[in-house]
Amino acid sequence: MTLNPEKDALRKHLLEKRDSTSFELMVIHSEKIISKLMKTKVISEAKSIGCYYSIGSEVKTVELITQLLNGKKSVSLPRISNGTMTFRIIDDLTKLEKGEFDIPAPKDNAPVQKKHDVILVPCVGLDNGGNRVGYGQGFYDKYLEGDNAIKIALSYSKQIVKSIPVSAEDIKMDWIITERDVIKTS
């Protein structure tokens, strides 16, 4: 990843802002975000959905993953091995193991999902144009470069800023869903 001091400073600021949210408010906002997401045509028509297992102050996705599995969707989660991220199909949250960065991940022998209809992408911050600040490792940007899935960022509205510094390797989100809004960026 290219070093970008402006993006690094914004990431730090937005993480501090997100981390200062009470757990109760995160749960309330996450429930609203998931409810809005589940009502979209994009999700109702999707057969294969790449998701992420939320950690820390991210939009809570465990209940969402359960809903998607119960709705007979093919759900996959990321697994990082040897510096590369793949999505592996899951059928049960109890079968995950501790992965990279201590994030629950599918086991190494879980089948790889090659193509997605939708990928839900974690973020630290966004602008209304779909530009995203992640955690700075570039895993999602590298992965999304080769996947033409609809990219949806789940975010608290306080993470939306006027503009995000953009690098050549950054991949834009097609949709942003917050507790307040559903934003189609493309």
Secondary structure, DSSP 8 states (H G I E B T S, - for coil): ----HHHHHHHHHHHHHHHTS-HHHHHHHHHHHHHHHHTSHHHHH-SEEE-----TTS---HHHHHHHHHTT-EEEEEEEETTEEEEEEES-GGG-EE-GGG-EE--TTS-B----SEEEE--SEEETTS-EE--SS-HHHHHHHT--SEEEEE--GGGEES-----TT----SEEE-SS-EEE--
